[in-house]
Structures are given as C-alpha cells and as structure tokens.
C-alpha cells in the first residue's frame, strides 16, 4: 500500500472526505489523492517520493515555481522575528504600497486572509458605498464560499439566486442575481428590471473556475459601461489572474479598470493571504476610517507579507517574465490545439496567457453552459493517464492549468508527447 493511500484511509476517519478542501478530492476522476511532502521548481514530490510535473502550482500562486530561493529566504528571516503579532508592522505598509504601485486602479488596499474573505469584504463595502443590496454575478464564476455567493444559475439567467449548498438560507441569496458570462444582454436585463437596486457587478475578468473562459471582445468594457450608467460598482475578482497575466493583472491585460479588485494566492507567494482594494473614495468607508466594518486578527500576517513582497518585487523588477510566461502559454496551449486538430478531434483548448483548459466537447466554450458539455469521463481517463505519466493536473475538468517560470520548453515538449499518445489511444 502506498503512503498516500495509507494516509487517505487515516484521513477519512478524521477529516470530511479525507481532504481539507473539495478541490483536492479525487472523487470526480477516481483514485486516491496524492499526499505531497515537498515541492521544488516545477515538481511536486509525494510521500512515496514520486515526482510529478506540476500544473496546479498551489492553484496559481507559484508563478516563480516552487521553493523559489528569494521567497524562502524572506520567509525564513521573517519567521526568526516571530510568527504573528496581532499588531501593525512595516511589512504591511510595504505590501500595500507595492500593490498600489503595480495596479493603477487600486488607491487603497486592505489585507485579509483569503480570497473568500476578500470578496466578501469587497461586496460589503460596495453595498455600503451605493446604499443598495443586489449583486450581479455570473454562472460558473466562483468567488469563494460565503453564503451570498454560493448560487447556481438555475434554469434561466433572469431569476434570483438559489442556494447551491445546504446550510445557506434562502434569505442570504435573495439579492444575488445570476447572469450568463460573455452575455451582456443578460446583464442589461437585470439592470433594466432593477438597476437602481444593484450595488455591484462581480466578475472574474477571465473565468477560471469553469476551466478557462476568456472574456469575449467588448464584454468587460460593456460591464464597465453598464456600471457607470447605473451608478453600480464594478468588482473584478482577480484572485487567480491578479499578478499572473501581468503586473496589473487582467484589468491591465484587457484595458478595463474596475472600481474594486480582490486578490489572493499570488500576493502571498504561497502563504495564506488575500486583499481587496480600489478607489480611495470607496475604500475610505472601511473601518476604522468609515462605517463599513471588516476586521481580521491575523490580517497582514508578517510571514505572509514577507513571502508576498518577495514575489511581487521580483515580478515588478522583471516585467519581461510576463512576456516569457504568456508567450510560453501561447506556444504550449497552441501546440495542444494543433495536435487536437491533427488527430481530427473536435475538443476545445481555451487559454489566456499561462492559464489553460482542455475541454472534451465539440461545443465552443464561452460560458458555464458550454463548459458543462465537456465529457467528464474522458477527462477522468485523461487526468489519470497523465498522473501515471508523472504529470499532476487538477482532479477536475473545471479547473485551470497553471504554467510557471519553472516550466521549461524541454519539459513542456515531454508533456506534449504524452498528450499526443493519449490522443492516439482515444
């Protein structure tokens, strides 16, 4: 019995499902979760010391690769000073200044502990700023597990939200409206019906929780224009895209500025962290300066700040890294698309920069409905084949692949050969 299997059998007795986040479960693809012991560069190593070329990257933050020397050094130095103080530190100021310098739409920023907390807080301040209650989100876009955002699309895009989890009261989602991603008409319909009640529109500028779905030309700009016309706040959830597509995230990549941006993952360099920030006139409403209450005992943790500052500083000082990383993504995902075409397979390879997703469907994937047409049984076969070949993918059809600067062309060519063999078998 492998150590991973043994640990999983122990874990299910004391942890729900044996994992501390559902995204780590292998239920949708079959098999046992790999229990990871260490990571370096582009590789993970499990408890049995099997090596896996990693395309999860801790769900995005490892843009420099695992165990980058400068990040580790900063963390080690911070740990020597203490793990947590529950008081203000210079590192918090340095981090806030760095985020504001790198992202032009952010004039003030508040550190929190996770992406979920960042989004929850951003929505609260948007409601406080506008004096309105309703929120528009998009089917298939995940914004954390706070009650008001655990909403499914239902049978149409014109209905108020229905809770997508047990334990969420209907009252928590009655003000959450669901629209269709890349469909401005579905958003316009909400505004036409109750525009004066809508506090904010929240969107992933690149949808990366139903695989990877790029915004259609004009979609993000259309959201900006609708929010301006109705006095609503535009929130970009850049927990995944922030500092991944460029120093100024997806908003800089597409040239559309939101009013509030939420961050996570990358700004912690792998440590648990999140943040939300935006226009000064909005952020000044946050306590203790304003009347929108939000707090966090461990927010701005000095060790997390040290890791984040180290990573963001490297990215700020080397903007050419983004040209390299995005170019690598264009080449790699383009190669996969070309091999699909050569094999005569009608599957879809969506990507933006270093983010990509292979869908096993003949339908173009522009929204959640399209993503759901992917054959998850074929994906399960693909995922397990790749795992056997030493390539670690997220165990879900609806997650992104993440490239890092540690992924070399040589390594990616080996992956392409494995994919080609799988396509031949299919």
C-alpha positions in Angstrom: 0.0 0.0 0.0 1.3 3.4 -0.9 1.8 6.0 1.8 -0.7 8.3 0.1 -3.3 5.5 0.2 -2.5 4.8 3.8 -2.7 8.5 4.8 -6.0 8.8 2.9 -7.5 5.9 4.8 -6.5 7.6 8.0 -7.7 11.0 6.9 -11.2 10.0 6.0 -11.7 9.0 9.6 -11.0 12.5 11.0 -11.4 14.9 8.1 -14.6 15.2 6.0 -13.9 13.4 2.7 -10.3 13.0 3.8 -9.3 16.4 2.5 -9.4 20.0 3.8 -10.8 21.4 0.5 -13.1 19.7 -2.0 -10.8 20.7 -4.9 -8.2 18.2 -3.6 -10.6 15.3 -3.7 -10.3 12.7 -6.5 -13.9 11.7 -6.4 -14.7 13.0 -9.9 -11.7 11.2 -11.5 -11.3 8.2 -9.3 -8.3 7.1 -7.3 -6.6 8.4 -4.2 -5.4 11.9 -3.6 -1.6 12.2 -3.6 -0.2 13.4 -0.3 2.5 15.9 -1.1 5.6 16.0 1.0 7.7 18.7 -0.7 8.0 20.7 -3.9 10.8 22.4 -5.9 10.8 24.2 -9.2 8.2 22.7 -11.5 7.8 19.5 -9.5 5.8 18.0 -6.6 7.1 15.0 -4.6 4.6 12.8 -2.8 5.0 10.8 0.4 6.3 7.9 -1.6 8.9 10.3 -3.3 7.2 10.0 -6.7 7.9 13.1 -8.7 5.1 14.9 -10.6 5.5 17.8 -13.1 3.0 20.2 -11.5 0.3 22.1 -13.4 -1.6 23.2 -10.4 1.0 25.4 -8.7 -0.9 25.5 -5.4 -3.9 26.8 -7.5 -2.0 29.7 -9.0 0.4 31.4 -6.7 3.6 29.6 -7.7 4.3 31.8 -10.7 8.0 31.7 -9.9 7.9 27.9 -9.3 8.0 26.1 -6.0 10.5 27.0 -3.3 12.0 30.0 -5.0 15.2 30.9 -3.1 14.4 34.6 -2.6 10.9 33.9 -1.3 12.1 31.2 1.1 14.9 33.4 2.4 12.4 36.2 3.1 10.0 33.8 4.9 12.8 32.4 7.0 14.0 35.8 8.0 10.5 36.9 8.9 9.9 33.7 11.0 13.0 34.5 13.1 11.4 37.7 14.2 8.1 36.0 15.2 5.2 34.3 13.5 2.4 36.7 14.4 2.0 39.9 16.5 -1.7 41.0 16.1 -0.3 44.5 15.7 0.7 46.8 12.8 4.0 46.1 11.0 6.2 47.8 8.4 5.7 44.9 6.1 2.0 45.6 5.8 2.8 49.1 4.7 5.4 47.9 2.2 2.9 45.4 0.8 0.1 47.9 0.4 2.4 50.4 -1.3 3.6 47.7 -3.7 0.1 46.7 -4.7 -1.0 50.3 -5.2 2.1 50.9 -7.4 1.6 47.9 -9.5 -2.2 48.1 -10.0 -3.3 51.6 -11.2 -7.0 51.1 -10.2 -6.0 50.5 -6.6 -5.5 53.6 -4.5 -6.0 52.0 -1.1 -5.9 48.3 -0.1 -6.9 46.2 2.9 -5.1 42.9 3.6 -7.2 39.9 4.6 -6.5 36.1 5.0 -8.1 34.5 1.9 -9.8 35.2 -1.4 -13.1 34.3 0.1 -12.7 36.9 2.7 -11.5 39.5 0.2 -14.6 39.1 -2.0 -17.0 39.0 1.0 -15.5 42.3 2.2 -15.5 43.9 -1.3 -19.2 43.2 -1.7 -19.9 44.7 1.8 -18.1 47.9 1.0 -19.7 48.1 -2.4 -23.1 47.9 -0.7 -22.1 50.5 1.8 -20.9 52.9 -0.9 -24.0 52.6 -3.0 -26.6 52.1 -0.3 -28.0 49.2 -2.4 -28.3 45.5 -1.8 -28.4 43.5 -5.0 -25.3 41.9 -6.6 -24.9 40.5 -10.1 -22.6 37.5 -10.5 -22.1 35.1 -13.4 -22.9 31.4 -13.6 -19.7 29.4 -13.3 -17.7 32.1 -11.7 -16.6 31.2 -8.2 -16.0 33.9 -5.7 -15.4 31.9 -2.5 -17.8 30.1 -0.2 -19.5 33.0 1.6 -23.3 32.4 1.8 -24.4 35.1 -0.6 -22.3 33.8 -3.5 -22.9 30.1 -3.3 -25.5 30.4 -6.0 -26.2 28.2 -9.0 -27.6 29.5 -12.4 -30.9 27.6 -12.2 -32.9 27.2 -15.4 -32.5 30.7 -16.6 -30.4 33.8 -16.1 -33.3 36.1 -15.1 -34.0 34.6 -11.7 -32.7 35.5 -8.3 -30.2 33.1 -6.7 -31.0 29.7 -5.4 -28.6 28.5 -2.7 -26.1 25.9 -4.0 -25.2 24.4 -0.7 -27.0 23.0 2.3 -26.9 25.4 5.3 -27.3 28.5 3.2 -30.7 30.2 4.0 -32.7 31.5 1.0 -32.6 34.9 2.5 -28.8 35.1 2.1 -29.1 34.7 -1.7 -32.3 36.6 -2.4 -30.2 39.7 -3.5 -27.8 37.7 -5.7 -28.7 37.9 -9.4 -27.1 35.5 -11.8 -26.2 36.4 -15.4 -24.5 34.4 -18.2 -20.8 35.0 -18.7 -20.0 36.7 -22.0 -23.6 37.7 -22.5 -24.1 41.4 -21.9 -27.8 41.2 -22.7 -28.3 39.0 -19.6 -26.7 41.8 -17.5 -28.6 44.5 -19.2 -31.9 42.7 -18.4 -31.1 42.7 -14.7 -30.3 46.4 -14.8 -33.4 47.2 -16.8 -35.5 45.4 -14.2 -33.9 46.7 -11.0 -30.9 48.8 -11.9 -31.5 51.3 -9.0 -31.2 48.3 -6.6 -27.9 46.9 -7.9 -24.9 47.7 -5.8 -22.3 45.8 -7.8 -21.4 43.5 -10.6 -18.7 41.0 -9.7 -16.8 39.1 -12.4 -13.7 37.1 -13.0 -12.2 39.1 -15.8 -11.0 35.7 -17.1 -13.3 33.0 -15.9 -11.0 30.4 -14.3 -13.3 28.3 -12.2 -15.2 26.6 -15.0 -12.0 25.7 -16.7 -10.7 28.8 -18.5 -13.1 31.0 -20.4 -11.7 34.2 -21.9 -13.9 37.3 -22.0 -15.4 38.0 -25.4 -14.4 41.2 -27.1 -16.2 44.1 -25.5 -17.6 42.1 -22.6 -15.6 43.6 -19.9 -15.9 47.1 -21.4 -19.7 46.6 -21.6 -19.8 45.7 -17.8 -17.8 48.9 -17.1 -20.3 51.0 -19.2 -23.3 49.4 -17.5 -22.0 50.0 -14.0 -21.2 53.6 -14.9 -24.6 54.2 -16.4 -26.4 52.9 -13.3 -24.0 54.0 -10.6 -23.1 50.5 -9.6 -19.6 49.3 -8.5 -17.6 47.0 -10.8 -15.6 44.4 -8.9 -13.0 42.3 -10.6 -12.2 39.1 -8.8 -8.5 38.7 -9.6 -7.7 36.1 -7.1 -6.4 33.9 -9.9 -5.5 36.5 -12.6 -4.0 39.2 -10.3 -0.3 39.5 -11.0 -0.4 36.4 -13.2 -1.2 37.9 -16.6 0.9 41.0 -15.9 1.9 43.3 -13.1 -1.5 44.9 -13.3 -3.5 41.7 -13.8 -6.3 41.0 -16.2 -7.5 44.6 -15.9 -4.3 45.8 -17.5 -4.2 42.9 -19.9 -7.6 43.9 -21.3 -7.5 47.6 -20.5 -10.6 47.8 -18.4 -10.4 49.3 -14.9 -12.7 48.1 -12.1 -13.7 50.1 -9.0 -12.6 47.3 -6.6 -10.3 44.4 -7.1 -9.9 41.3 -5.0 -6.6 39.5 -4.7 -5.3 36.3 -3.2 -2.8 33.4 -3.8 0.0 35.2 -5.7 0.3 38.1 -3.4 1.2 35.7 -0.6 3.8 33.8 -2.6 2.1 30.6 -1.4 1.2 31.7 2.1 -2.5 32.2 3.1 -3.4 35.8 2.2 -5.9 37.9 0.4 -6.6 41.6 -0.2 -9.2 43.9 -1.6 -8.6 47.5 -2.9 -9.8 50.1 -5.2 -10.8 53.8 -5.4 -9.9 55.9 -2.4 -13.5 57.2 -2.1 -14.8 53.7 -1.7 -12.0 52.3 0.5 -12.3 55.2 2.9 -15.6 53.7 4.0 -13.8 50.7 5.6 -13.4 50.7 9.3 -11.9 52.2 11.4 -11.9 55.1 8.9 -15.5 54.6 7.8 -18.7 52.7 8.9 -18.3 49.5 6.8 -17.0 47.0 9.4 -14.4 44.5 8.5 -11.7 43.0 10.7 -9.2 40.2 10.9 -6.9 39.3 13.8 -4.3 37.7 11.5 -4.7 40.1 8.5 -1.3 41.3 7.3 0.5 38.4 8.9 4.2 39.3 8.8 5.3 36.0 7.4 2.7 36.1 4.6 3.7 39.7 3.9 7.3 38.7 3.6 6.6 36.0 1.1 4.3 38.2 -0.9 6.6 41.2 -1.0 9.5 38.9 -2.2 7.5 37.5 -5.1 5.8 40.7 -6.2 9.1 42.6 -6.0 10.7 40.1 -8.4 7.8 40.3 -10.8 7.8 44.1 -10.6 11.5 44.3 -11.3 11.3 41.8 -14.2 8.3 42.6 -16.4 10.0 40.6 -19.1 9.0 37.5 -17.1 5.4 38.0 -18.2 6.3 38.2 -21.8 8.1 34.9 -21.4 5.4 33.2 -19.4 2.5 34.4 -21.6 4.5 33.5 -24.7 5.1 30.1 -23.3 1.4 29.7 -22.7 0.5 30.7 -26.2 3.0 28.2 -27.6 2.2 25.3 -25.3 -1.6 25.6 -25.5 -1.4 26.3 -29.2 0.6 23.1 -29.6 -2.2 21.1 -27.9 -4.8 22.7 -30.1 -2.8 21.9 -33.2 -2.5 18.2 -32.1 -6.2 18.0 -31.5 -6.8 19.3 -35.0 -4.3 16.9 -36.5 -6.0 14.0 -34.7 -9.4 15.1 -36.0 -10.7 15.6 -32.5 -13.3 18.4 -32.0 -12.2 19.2 -28.5 -11.5 22.7 -27.3 -8.3 24.2 -25.9 -9.1 27.5 -24.2 -6.3 29.7 -22.8 -5.2 33.1 -21.8 -1.5 33.6 -21.2 -0.3 30.9 -18.8 -3.8 29.7 -17.9 -5.3 26.9 -20.0 -8.0 24.2 -20.0 -8.7 21.3 -22.3 -12.4 20.6 -22.8 -13.6 17.3 -24.1 -16.5 18.8 -26.1 -17.2 19.8 -29.7 -19.1 22.9 -28.5 -17.3 26.2 -28.2 -16.9 27.0 -24.5 -17.9 30.7 -23.9 -19.8 30.2 -20.7 -20.9 27.8 -17.9 -23.4 26.0 -20.1 -20.7 25.3 -22.7 -18.2 24.2 -20.1 -20.8 21.7 -18.7 -21.0 19.9 -22.1 -17.4 18.6 -21.6 -17.2 14.8 -21.2 -16.0 14.3 -17.7 -15.5 10.6 -18.2 -12.9 11.3 -20.9 -11.4 13.9 -18.6 -11.1 11.4 -15.8 -9.3 9.0 -18.2 -7.0 11.8 -19.3 -6.3 13.0 -15.8 -5.4 9.5 -14.5 -3.3 8.8 -17.6 -1.3 12.0 -17.0 -0.9 11.2 -13.4 0.6 7.8 -14.2 3.0 9.6 -16.5 4.2 11.8 -13.7 2.1 14.9 -14.7 0.0 16.4 -12.0 -3.3 18.1 -13.1 -6.1 19.4 -11.0 -8.5 16.4 -10.5 -11.5 18.3 -12.0 -12.5 19.2 -15.5 -13.4 22.7 -14.4 -10.1 23.9 -13.1 -7.3 25.7 -14.9 -3.8 24.5 -15.8 -1.1 26.9 -14.4 2.3 27.3 -16.0 5.1 28.8 -14.0 8.5 30.2 -14.9 10.0 26.9 -13.8 8.3 25.1 -16.7 10.9 24.9 -19.5 10.3 24.3 -23.2 12.0 21.0 -22.8 9.6 19.9 -20.0 6.6 21.1 -21.9 7.7 19.2 -25.0 7.7 16.0 -23.0 4.2 16.8 -21.8 3.1 17.3 -25.4 4.4 13.9 -26.3 2.4 12.3 -23.5 -0.7 14.2 -24.7 -0.2 13.0 -28.3 0.0 9.4 -27.1 -3.3 9.8 -25.2 -5.0 11.3 -28.3 -3.8 8.4 -30.3 -5.2 5.9 -27.8 -8.6 7.8 -27.8 
